[in-house]
Amino acid sequence: PSFHTTACRPRNQVLPTMSENSKFVQSQDSIFGLDITKEKCGWFGDRTPLVLGAKNDKQSLKRLKQKCHLGLPPHLRCAVWISSVARAANPQLPVTETDAYGTIGNKKSIESKWEFALNAVFPNPADRDDAVAPDLGLTQEVLNQLIHNDYPIPEEGARQLTLVLCALQQVVGIEYSPTIPDIATLLLTHMPASYAYATIREMINDTSQFIPVSQKEYYSWCKSYEFYVQKQSSAHYKVMESCGALKPEGLDPIFKRFFTSMLKRKDVLHFMDIYLVEGCKAYFRLALSLIKLISKKELKALTLTDSESWWNEIRKKTFHPDFTLAKHLALMYPKAGKVVKLYPNRKMLRRALKYHEKWAADNMPIYVDETPPKPMGYIISDDKPITLAKPTIFRSNLAKWLPVSLKTTKLDLIYSTEIHGRSLAAFYNQCNRYKNTIVLIEAIVGSTTATIGMFASHAWNVNPASYGDGECFLFRVDPDPKCFNWTPDFSGIDDFESQAIREQYMVAKSDFLAMGANAEGTNGIRLDQDFINGESYSALGFDNEPLPGLDRNKFDIGVVEAYRLIREVDGSVVGEEEKVWDLNGL
């Protein structure tokens, strides 16, 4: 029975019938925005079941593989790709359920989960436009090359790719999987972002089935490939080993870039049809079969200087007008009897990948994520409109500089010269209850403007002595973002005067506000009581340059904003101090 009765249904709304729900969604190009034409196809219908005429699930899978070898009609790729992955990743489910993944009836569920992921990553929807894509181990340089040179991807397509990669990293928890950016790009050529995200999320349900999702798994894949090359052809192994093409970094065109630089675009998409049904078994078959394009006779005549020169020889074959993946499938899938000898089956491959994990753990380098951190969110309020913290890159840098325990917080405006007036007294009145505050300052020198600031570990209160601790830091977010953390004196010289100056973290007087000091009597940042004039000099311990820029020690003050921090998990205020005397109600 349906809960959508006429009484609660919006007027003139037509609910989809069961027949409409069982129809497959049509492909759409979310990367280039191109139209995808509908083609006649005798082996796929426009609704479930996915495979026509199969008597049982086993026969259905067999026929699906056969038809994917022929190539899918582009307008059905979205439905078939996501249904195929769901079938492979969830073998315990009946085919009727996995086929439903690609139907109109499942569209609302996929889109709602996608919106939930986006809201988790970007609490402020405006941040979606300025988001920075995580490279997942590909490196930012190569990712930028992928977006701007290799495909290249238009601005809106790059935005959709960025959203998918951000959600996979921050919601699904993928930190290292350099194959994913290319796979996501290819999926988006025939899918909305919601479906691409859902498809990859299903792919990692069974990591041995599709892609490596950790650095150890990735290096195990590389070592397993080297093992099978040596087992398959000693002649090819010697040549590839001598030029470095079997080292993990030498295998980038295969395992990092998903063959996108090795095959024509139509052949890569044809391979996707096969790969999303068969998983890593098809991946290794293609990788092993490509090297066979160079005969043993041709191997002897090669002069190779590095791994790239080896893959260039393969490209001469794959980009030849006569080469198509359809023809190459005969080499990938030879007649029965030769298959076991040439290529590993799924069971053998899983065993090899598991065996080489120890080698991977001992030999993989330390991975450093180059992706800027997730930007801090902020509380949206009509009563307290923010100005200086709005740019996403500013909040991303602040998240990078904050102590680890405060990275998952968001900004809440507690003071602004635009709201509370240009007064140090008003600043103290708004900030005196909150530890861990961020102050942003618009520093104006002539025709140039910089956004500078400071992080205070303690609450701002008028105090006859300096206070605070070494968690305080100075920074500039624009231009040329830099953070200047406080460091103790490790010289071993007992200079008490110098040490006293070094430990002037926070200075809060009735006539000025400052952070950091030096022997000349100036400060890292100093603001006067009317928030009109400010100055910035190098401070002992912070070792900062003048924050507005070199030779720009004195500046006019534009907007000043102070923010407290709110925990994203429970919405509690970080470092709020209770009032000693609460006179409310007396």
C-alpha positions in Angstrom: 0.0 0.0 0.0 1.2 3.5 -0.8 1.5 6.2 1.8 1.0 8.9 -0.9 -2.7 9.5 -0.6 -4.6 12.1 -2.6 -5.1 14.1 0.6 -1.4 14.6 1.3 -0.1 14.7 -2.2 0.5 18.1 -3.8 -2.2 19.0 -6.4 -1.6 17.8 -9.9 1.4 15.7 -8.9 1.6 12.5 -10.9 3.2 9.6 -9.0 5.4 7.2 -11.1 3.8 3.9 -11.8 5.6 0.6 -11.1 6.4 0.3 -14.8 8.0 3.8 -14.7 10.0 2.9 -11.6 11.4 -0.2 -13.3 12.8 1.8 -16.2 16.5 2.4 -16.4 17.8 5.9 -15.9 19.4 7.4 -19.0 23.0 8.4 -19.2 24.0 12.0 -19.0 27.4 13.7 -19.5 28.3 15.7 -16.4 31.9 16.4 -17.5 31.6 17.9 -20.9 27.8 18.5 -21.1 27.5 16.7 -24.4 24.3 15.0 -25.6 24.2 11.2 -25.4 22.1 9.8 -28.2 19.9 6.8 -27.7 20.9 3.7 -29.8 18.9 0.6 -30.6 20.1 -2.4 -28.7 18.8 -6.0 -29.0 20.3 -7.4 -25.8 19.3 -4.7 -23.3 15.8 -3.4 -22.7 14.8 0.0 -21.1 13.7 -1.6 -17.8 14.5 -4.5 -15.5 15.6 -7.2 -15.8 19.1 -5.9 -16.9 19.8 -9.0 -19.0 16.9 -10.3 -21.2 16.2 -14.0 -21.4 18.4 -15.3 -18.6 17.1 -18.3 -16.8 18.9 -17.7 -13.5 21.5 -15.4 -11.9 24.5 -17.3 -13.1 23.4 -17.2 -16.7 22.5 -13.6 -16.3 26.0 -12.7 -15.2 27.5 -14.7 -18.0 25.4 -13.0 -20.6 26.1 -9.6 -19.1 29.8 -10.1 -19.5 29.4 -11.3 -23.1 27.4 -8.2 -24.0 29.8 -5.8 -22.2 32.6 -7.3 -24.3 30.6 -6.1 -27.3 30.3 -2.6 -25.8 27.4 -0.9 -24.1 25.0 1.5 -25.8 26.0 4.9 -24.4 22.5 5.9 -23.2 22.4 2.8 -20.9 25.9 3.1 -19.5 24.8 4.9 -16.3 22.2 2.2 -15.5 24.4 -0.8 -16.5 27.5 0.5 -14.9 26.0 1.1 -11.4 24.0 -2.1 -11.6 27.0 -4.2 -12.6 29.1 -2.8 -9.7 26.3 -3.4 -7.3 26.0 -7.0 -8.5 29.8 -7.6 -8.2 30.1 -5.9 -4.8 27.0 -7.5 -3.3 27.0 -11.1 -4.4 24.7 -12.0 -1.5 21.9 -9.9 -3.1 19.5 -11.3 -5.7 19.9 -9.9 -9.2 16.5 -8.4 -9.0 17.8 -6.1 -6.3 21.1 -5.1 -7.8 19.4 -4.5 -11.2 17.2 -2.0 -9.4 20.2 0.2 -8.6 20.0 1.6 -12.2 16.3 2.2 -12.3 14.2 5.4 -11.9 12.7 3.9 -8.7 16.2 4.1 -7.0 17.0 7.6 -8.2 15.6 9.4 -5.2 17.6 7.2 -2.8 20.8 7.8 -4.6 20.3 11.6 -4.8 19.3 11.9 -1.1 22.4 10.0 0.0 24.5 12.3 -2.3 22.9 15.4 -0.8 23.6 14.0 2.7 27.3 13.6 1.8 27.5 17.1 0.3 26.0 18.6 3.4 28.4 16.7 5.6 31.4 17.9 3.6 30.1 21.4 2.9 27.8 22.7 5.7 27.9 26.0 3.9 26.7 25.4 0.3 28.7 28.4 -1.0 31.9 26.4 -0.2 31.1 23.9 -3.0 32.0 26.4 -5.7 35.5 27.1 -4.2 36.3 23.5 -3.1 39.7 22.1 -3.9 39.8 18.5 -5.2 41.8 16.0 -3.1 44.3 14.1 -5.3 44.0 10.8 -3.3 47.7 10.0 -3.9 47.8 11.2 -7.5 49.5 14.5 -6.5 48.0 17.9 -7.0 50.3 18.5 -10.0 49.1 15.4 -11.9 45.5 16.1 -10.9 45.7 19.6 -12.3 47.2 18.1 -15.4 44.3 15.7 -15.7 41.7 18.5 -15.4 43.3 21.2 -17.5 45.4 19.3 -20.1 44.6 15.6 -20.4 40.9 15.7 -21.0 40.6 18.9 -20.6 37.5 19.4 -18.4 35.3 22.5 -18.5 34.7 24.5 -15.3 31.4 22.9 -14.4 32.7 19.4 -15.1 35.7 20.1 -12.9 33.4 21.3 -10.2 31.3 18.0 -10.3 34.6 16.0 -10.2 35.8 18.0 -7.2 32.6 17.4 -5.3 32.7 13.6 -5.9 36.4 13.4 -4.8 35.8 15.5 -1.7 32.8 13.3 -0.7 34.8 10.1 -1.2 37.7 11.4 0.9 35.8 13.0 3.7 32.6 10.9 4.0 33.7 7.5 2.7 37.2 7.9 4.2 39.4 7.2 1.2 42.8 8.8 1.7 45.0 7.0 -0.9 43.6 5.6 -4.2 45.3 7.4 -7.1 43.2 5.5 -9.6 40.0 7.1 -8.5 40.3 10.6 -10.1 40.4 9.1 -13.6 37.7 6.5 -12.8 35.5 9.2 -11.4 36.0 11.4 -14.5 35.1 8.5 -16.8 32.0 7.7 -14.8 30.9 11.4 -15.0 31.0 11.3 -18.8 27.8 9.1 -18.5 26.5 9.8 -15.0 25.4 12.6 -12.7 27.7 13.2 -9.7 25.3 11.4 -7.4 25.6 8.2 -9.4 29.3 8.4 -9.8 29.7 8.8 -6.0 27.3 5.9 -5.4 29.1 3.7 -8.0 32.6 4.2 -6.4 31.1 3.8 -2.9 29.9 0.4 -4.0 33.2 -0.4 -5.7 35.1 -0.2 -2.4 32.8 -2.6 -0.6 35.1 -5.3 -1.9 38.5 -3.8 -2.5 40.0 -6.8 -4.2 37.1 -6.6 -6.7 37.9 -3.2 -8.2 40.5 -0.8 -6.9 43.2 -0.4 -4.2 42.0 2.0 -1.5 45.1 2.3 0.6 48.8 2.8 -0.1 49.6 -0.7 1.0 47.0 -2.2 -1.4 48.2 0.0 -4.2 51.9 -1.1 -3.9 50.7 -4.7 -3.5 48.9 -4.3 -6.9 52.2 -3.0 -8.5 54.3 -5.9 -7.0 51.7 -8.5 -8.1 51.8 -7.1 -11.6 55.6 -7.4 -11.7 55.2 -11.0 -10.5 52.8 -11.9 -13.3 54.9 -10.2 -16.0 57.9 -12.3 -14.9 55.7 -15.4 -14.9 54.2 -14.7 -18.3 57.2 -13.6 -20.3 60.8 -13.5 -19.1 61.8 -11.5 -22.2 59.3 -8.7 -21.5 60.2 -8.8 -17.8 63.9 -8.2 -18.5 63.3 -5.3 -20.8 60.7 -3.6 -18.5 62.8 -4.2 -15.4 65.9 -2.7 -16.9 64.2 0.6 -17.8 62.2 0.9 -14.6 58.8 0.2 -16.1 58.0 -2.4 -13.3 58.7 -0.1 -10.4 55.6 1.3 -8.7 56.4 4.8 -10.1 57.0 3.3 -13.5 53.5 1.8 -13.6 51.7 5.1 -13.3 50.1 4.9 -16.8 48.4 1.7 -15.8 47.6 1.8 -12.0 47.5 5.6 -11.4 45.9 6.8 -14.7 43.7 3.8 -15.5 45.0 3.5 -19.1 43.7 6.9 -20.0 47.1 7.8 -21.6 47.5 4.3 -23.1 44.3 3.9 -25.1 42.0 6.0 -27.2 39.1 7.5 -25.4 36.5 5.2 -27.0 38.6 2.2 -26.0 38.9 3.3 -22.4 35.1 3.6 -22.2 34.7 0.2 -23.8 37.1 -1.2 -21.2 35.0 0.5 -18.5 32.1 -1.6 -19.7 34.0 -4.8 -19.1 35.9 -3.6 -15.9 32.8 -2.6 -14.0 31.4 -6.2 -14.4 34.6 -8.2 -13.9 36.7 -6.0 -11.5 40.4 -6.2 -11.1 40.6 -9.5 -13.1 39.9 -7.5 -16.2 42.3 -4.8 -15.0 45.2 -7.2 -14.8 44.3 -8.9 -18.1 44.4 -5.6 -20.0 47.6 -4.6 -18.3 49.3 -7.9 -19.0 48.0 -8.2 -22.6 49.2 -4.7 -23.6 52.8 -5.7 -23.2 52.3 -8.5 -25.7 51.7 -6.0 -28.4 55.5 -5.8 -28.6 56.8 -9.0 -30.0 60.0 -10.6 -28.8 61.7 -9.7 -32.0 60.8 -6.1 -31.5 62.0 -6.2 -27.9 65.6 -6.9 -29.2 65.6 -3.8 -31.3 64.4 -1.4 -28.6 66.6 1.2 -27.0 64.9 2.4 -23.8 66.1 5.1 -21.4 63.3 5.0 -18.9 59.8 3.7 -18.1 58.2 6.4 -20.2 60.1 5.3 -23.3 58.7 1.8 -22.8 55.1 3.0 -22.5 55.6 5.2 -25.6 56.3 2.0 -27.5 53.0 0.6 -26.3 51.2 3.8 -27.3 52.6 3.5 -30.9 50.6 0.3 -31.0 47.4 1.3 -29.2 47.0 4.7 -30.9 47.6 3.2 -34.4 44.4 3.6 -36.5 44.0 -0.2 -36.9 44.0 -0.8 -33.1 40.7 -1.1 -31.3 39.9 -2.7 -27.9 37.3 -4.9 -29.7 40.1 -6.5 -31.7 42.4 -6.7 -28.7 39.9 -8.7 -26.7 41.0 -11.8 -28.6 44.3 -11.4 -26.8 42.8 -10.6 -23.5 40.4 -13.5 -23.6 42.0 -16.3 -25.6 40.3 -19.6 -26.3 39.7 -22.1 -23.4 42.9 -23.9 -22.3 45.2 -20.9 -22.7 43.5 -18.7 -20.1 44.9 -20.2 -17.0 48.4 -20.2 -18.3 48.3 -16.6 -19.5 46.3 -14.7 -17.0 45.5 -15.1 -13.3 41.9 -16.0 -12.3 40.1 -14.1 -9.5 41.2 -16.5 -6.8 44.9 -16.6 -7.9 44.9 -12.8 -8.1 43.5 -12.3 -4.6 46.1 -14.6 -3.2 48.9 -12.8 -5.0 47.6 -9.4 -3.8 47.4 -10.6 -0.2 50.9 -12.2 -0.4 52.6 -9.0 -1.6 51.0 -6.8 1.0 54.0 -7.5 3.3 56.4 -6.3 0.6 54.2 -3.3 0.1 54.3 -2.4 3.8 58.1 -2.7 3.9 58.7 -0.7 0.7 56.1 2.0 0.3 57.3 5.5 0.9 55.7 7.9 3.5 52.7 9.5 1.9 52.1 13.2 2.5 48.7 14.5 1.4 49.1 17.7 -0.6 45.5 18.5 -0.6 44.5 21.7 1.3 42.4 20.7 4.4 38.7 20.9 4.5 37.8 24.6 5.1 36.3 25.6 8.4 32.6 26.1 8.2 30.9 29.2 9.6 27.6 30.0 11.3 25.3 31.7 8.9 23.2 34.5 10.4 21.4 37.5 9.0 22.2 39.4 12.2 25.9 38.7 12.0 27.0 38.8 8.4 30.7 37.9 8.0 33.1 39.6 5.7 36.8 38.7 6.1 36.3 34.9 6.6 34.0 34.3 3.7 36.6 33.1 1.1 36.9 29.4 1.2 40.7 29.4 0.8 41.0 31.6 3.9 39.1 29.1 6.0 41.0 26.2 4.5 44.3 27.7 5.6 43.0 28.5 9.1 42.0 24.8 9.4 45.5 23.8 8.4 47.1 26.1 11.0 44.9 25.3 14.0 45.9 22.7 16.6 44.7 19.2 15.8 42.0 19.3 18.4 40.4 22.4 16.8 40.4 21.4 13.2 36.9 20.1 13.1 35.3 23.3 14.3 33.5 26.1 12.6 33.6 29.9 13.0 31.0 31.9 14.8 31.3 35.7 14.6 31.3 37.4 18.0 32.7 40.8 17.2 32.8 43.0 14.1 33.6 46.7 13.7 30.7 46.8 11.2 28.2 45.6 13.9 29.7 46.5 17.4 31.6 49.7 16.6 35.2 50.6 16.2 36.2 50.3 19.9 38.7 48.2 21.9 36.2 48.3 24.8 33.5 46.7 22.6 36.0 44.1 21.5 36.8 43.1 25.0 33.1 43.0 26.0 32.3 40.6 23.1 35.4 38.3 23.5 36.1 38.2 27.2 34.3 34.8 27.8 35.9 32.8 25.0 39.3 31.0 24.7 40.6 29.9 21.4 39.5 32.9 19.3 40.5 34.0 15.8 40.9 37.7 15.0 41.0 38.8 11.4 42.2 42.3 10.5 41.9 44.2 7.2 45.3 46.0 7.0 45.4 48.8 4.5 48.7 50.3 3.3 48.2 52.9 0.6 46.4 51.2 -2.3 47.2 47.7 -1.1 45.1 45.5 1.3 46.1 42.4 3.3 44.1 40.2 5.5 46.1 39.3 8.6 45.3 38.0 12.0 46.1 36.1 15.2 44.9 33.0 17.1 44.5 33.6 20.9 44.6 30.6 23.2 43.1 32.6 26.1 40.2 35.0 26.4 40.8 38.6 25.7 40.5 40.6 28.9 42.3 43.8 30.1 45.3 42.5 32.0 48.2 44.3 33.7 50.6 41.5 32.6 51.1 39.6 29.4 49.5 36.1 29.3 48.6 33.2 27.0 50.8 30.3 25.9 52.7 28.9 23.0 49.6 27.8 21.1 49.1 31.4 20.0 50.1 32.2 16.5 50.2 35.0 13.9 49.2 34.7 10.3 48.4 36.3 7.0 45.7 34.7 4.8 46.0 37.1 1.9 48.1 37.7 -0.1 50.7 34.9 0.2 49.2 32.9 3.1 51.7 32.2 5.9 51.5 31.1 9.5 54.0 32.1 12.2 53.9 29.7 15.2 55.6 30.5 18.5 58.7 28.5 19.3 60.7 28.4 22.5 64.4 29.3 22.8 66.6 26.2 22.4 69.9 28.1 22.6 70.5 27.1 26.2 71.6 30.7 27.1 70.0 32.0 30.4 68.8 35.4 29.2 65.9 36.1 31.4 65.1 39.5 29.8 64.9 38.0 26.4 62.8 35.1 27.7 60.4 37.5 29.3 60.0 39.3 25.9 59.6 36.0 24.1 56.7 35.0 26.4 54.6 38.1 25.7 52.1 36.0 23.9 49.0 38.2 24.5 49.0 41.8 25.6 45.6 43.3 26.5 45.6 46.9 27.8 42.9 49.4 28.0 44.6 51.5 25.3 46.0 48.8 22.9 45.8 45.2 22.0 48.9 43.1 20.9 50.4 39.7 20.3 54.2 39.1 20.4 56.9 41.5 21.3 60.6 42.4 20.7 63.4 44.2 22.4 62.6 47.5 20.5 59.2 47.7 22.2 57.1 46.9 19.1 54.8 43.9 18.5 53.9 41.2 16.1 50.5 42.8 15.8 49.4 45.9 17.7 46.0 47.7 17.4 45.1 51.0 19.0 42.1 51.5 21.2 40.0 53.0 18.4 40.9 50.3 15.8 42.1 53.0 13.4 45.8 52.4 13.3 47.9 49.3 13.6 51.4 48.0 13.2 53.3 44.8 12.7 57.0 44.0 13.4 59.0 40.9 13.8 58.3 39.4 17.3 60.6 37.3 19.3 59.5 33.7 19.4 57.1 34.1 16.4 59.9 35.1 14.0 57.3 36.7 11.7 57.8 39.1 8.9 55.7 42.3 8.9 52.3 40.7 8.3 50.9 43.2 5.7 54.1 42.7 3.7 57.8 43.7 3.8 58.4 47.3 4.7 54.7 47.7 5.5 55.0 47.9 9.3 52.3 50.5 9.9 48.8 50.2 8.4 45.3 51.6 8.6 42.7 49.3 10.0 39.7 48.4 7.9 37.3 45.7 9.1 38.2 43.7 12.3 36.3 40.5 13.1 36.7 38.1 16.0 35.4 34.5 15.9 34.8 31.9 18.6 35.0 28.2 17.6 32.0 25.8 17.6 32.5 22.1 17.5 30.9 20.5 14.4 30.0 17.3 16.3 27.7 18.6 19.0 27.5 22.4 18.4 29.2 23.2 21.7 31.3 26.3 22.1 35.1 25.7 22.5 36.7 27.3 25.5 33.6 29.1 26.9 34.3 30.4 30.4 31.4 30.5 32.8 30.7 33.7 34.6 31.8 33.7 38.2 28.8 35.8 39.2 25.5 35.1 37.4 23.1 37.8 38.4 20.3 36.7 36.1 17.0 36.4 37.9 18.1 38.3 41.0 
